[in-house]
Amino acid sequence: ANSPQRPPVEQDFVRDLPHVRWLDYCEIAYFVSHHAARTNMSRVVEILADVTAEQAEAKFRALRAVRPAFVYRRNSSFERPSAAEFLL
């Protein structure tokens, strides 16, 4: 559990998400702690507004690369996997 005595770290956010053994969620997403959202959302918005187009495009590229791990598709295979193959 996240202690109010320390700032949150990546493990506080991702420990219960799928594929954490091989997927760095910080490459595909921005995390906002519950505390930050409740107490200082204006600062969160400021930080997100400062994200450059290049930084956003890098996140989108990384997200597209891992999309098959989260999407079910008919006729998938180990060569062209979808979420089912990632569970195996």
Secondary structure as GFF3:
##gff-version 3
##sequence-region A 1 88
A	DSSP	alpha_helix	10	14	.	.	.	ID=ss1
A	DSSP	three_ten_helix	25	27	.	.	.	ID=ss2
A	DSSP	alpha_helix	34	39	.	.	.	ID=ss3
A	DSSP	alpha_helix	41	49	.	.	.	ID=ss4
A	DSSP	alpha_helix	53	66	.	.	.	ID=ss5
A	DSSP	three_ten_helix	67	69	.	.	.	ID=ss6
A	DSSP	alpha_helix	83	87	.	.	.	ID=ss7
###
